[in-house]
Amino acid sequence: MRETIAKVDKKDAKLALAHMIVAFTALFLGGICGLLQVLVRSGKMELPAGIGYYQLLTAHGVLLALILTTFFIIGFQFAGMSRTAGTLSDKTRLAGWIGFWTMTIGTAITTFYILTGEASVLYTFYAPLQAHVGFYIGLALVVVGSWIAGFAMFVHYAKWKKQHPGQNGPLLSFMIVVNMALWLIASLGVAATVLLQFIPWSLGWTENINVLVSRTLFWYFGHPLVYFWLLPAYMIWYVVIPKVIGGKIFSDSLARMSFILFLFFSVPVGFHHQLTEPGIDPFWKYIQVVLTLMVVIPSLMTAFSMFAMFERFGRSKGASSLFGWLRFLPWKDARFLVPFIGMIAFIPGGAGGIINASHQLNQVVHNTIWVTGHFHLTIATTVILTFFGAAYWLIPHLTGRTFTNQLNQLAIVQAVVWSIGMLIMSGAMHWAGLYGAPRRSSFSLYGNSSQAADWIPYQIAQAVGGTMLFLGILLVLYIVVQLLWFAPKGDEEFPIGETEEHAEKTPLFFDKWWLWIIIVVVLILLAYTIPFAHMIEQAPPGSPGYRNLC
Amino acid sequence: MHLHKYEKLWLAFGISSLVLFLVIVGVNAFVAGNQPPSSAKTVDPGAVEVTAPFDQPGLKKIGDNEYQLVVVTSAFSFDVGTQDKVVEIPKGATVHIVATTKDVVHGFEIAGTNANMMLEPGHISEATQVFRNEGEFTLLCNEYCGSGHHLMHAKIKVVDQS
């Protein structure tokens, strides 16, 4: 039973595909860096040709955490907008292309300075380490380009609303607007520190930099950044997965509600990355810890919705025992299985996150490789596997090709390789972190310390897991290349779920954007005004730049 | 907005656990005084070496089985007041750590203990640690500080003097 398939407009498809190509190129380059890093840290290999470990680490972080994610998300969201709120207008699409090229040029500039060894400052670029100004300018362009894309999406949504008075915006479009609003509000912080602090300072226009202010502005952005990655995964879970399995969206209004809660509680939380820092009163750290953990609520709502949707589907197929419905889920469909593994990884991932954010407990794991293990579960498993699972229908939908059975098989193998590799790598990172092994450090014996010797077996395990993950990257790239250029022509569906027939009508108040933004701003002012004023009033003398990099 | 009965139960259970958790963390912080390192003191980062107590790094006895450990960091070393970068601490001693950096941001971590804090130029970081177990502990930098970051370390020897 094939219905006529709703297609994303060809010109919009081209825009989305351009983003995908940059995203997967970044995955390839960043993946090579990751492989070399785990090999170096096992102690069994040294880097050739004057390549620095920290140069690789900078490239790995920038290309995967910033470039892969941002390009994939914006590409996916343009496609999602076009699919659910109608074909983009020529002007909106043009804005999309301007955003794309601004981001791509920015990426090229930043990558160039990392490769020439003048920007080994890691993706967090903590002052007073100082990179070549080009590194910061490139990053600023990436952010500005993403803003242009964001505004294009807002305009498109507003146009739909105008044409459909008295109706709620389509669920996926609504979620996209929440995510871009979150991104805009959050990236003001990183834009402020880059434009007002780093660029003038690295050009020599200003001599000194206020280190604590720069870190605070970075983390004002840095934590919402992770929700900017996570929310598109949630979009896929809420909107796409129900259709893939043949079920219905559990509740449209709950989905919107959880997104609004994420908008509220994503931003005023950056101090939980700064819990062990001097110069911030512990009272304000605790306030932000409380706000941080509020995101547990929409996460619980999401978990409930997912499993309620799965169970209802299984029962509608005749399952009657307590867990019998599990049997009816399409385990052999990569479009379901791959994101599903991502969901499962979020259980330990989220639990680890609660540990990291909990005020005192943070001291046990802060800056140990436990943290690296944590975000390789959340971003590099939950989010990325969901994105891979989405790419398997999105790319062929956009290219007019099909995700064949054979590619589906390969995608399942890919997910299994990824899961085992990650279990080994992330597991070893978590354990070694509890024993004190630091993150972001090249191989070291620490003066033949017996503690450091105990970490080495875990580092070897990380190399084994990391190598498997690199194989996983090669597999996914093979599939993506097939879907882009070689798979058989055909119609692949862009699955969009529907709500249950008897579902209550979604109330209209969800589109009260100004109200949501006022609440976010109030929360931000509440959490940041007093401690931020202290940082400026009681600032010690600033710091000159240091370029002791490699 | 309608909530399913099970969803109400699930959220009620989840939110109450969360509140209980935050209360425990809060009581631990504000009543028991277990706050993360958050010193408000500052120092001129260009004049660390001539500012007390950083003009004399190392371990000082300040009371009965109570010590102050002053540490000055720079890329890529810990100055703990000794040539061989080893500090000997009697077992069971309470040590008040006072540390800062002369240049970039460093991390201060004594592996295997809860002493773990950031050192930022211009700011003084403080933590108190009781060394109950004998043995050798590695003091290392856990925040990237440049090309020699992983070579930055010192040693804490906890010795039984009784």
Interface residues (C-beta under 8 A of the other chain):
Chain A: G52 Y53 Y54 L57 S120 L122 Y126 A127 P128 L129 V211 L212 R215 S251 S253 L254 M257 Q274 L275 T276 E277 P278 G279 I280 D281 P282 K285 Y286 V289 V290 L293 V296 I297 L300 M301 F304 A308 I354 S358 H359 Q360 N362 Q363 V364 H366 N367 T368 Y435 G436 A437 P438 R439 R440 S441 S442 F443 S444 Y446 G447 S449 S450 Q451 A452 E504 P507 Q538 A539 P540 P541 G542 S543 Y546 N548 L549 C550
Chain B: M1 H2 L3 H4 Y6 E7 W10 L11 G14 I15 L18 F21 L22 V25 G26 N28 A29 F30 N34 Q35 P36 P37 S38 S39 A40 K41 T42 V43 D44 P45 G46 A75 K85 D103 V104 V105 G107 E109 A111 G112 N114 N116 M117 M118 L119 E120 P121 G122 H123 I124 S125 E126 E136 F137 T138 L140 C141 N142 E143 Y144 C145 G146 S147 G148 H149 H150 L151 H153 K155
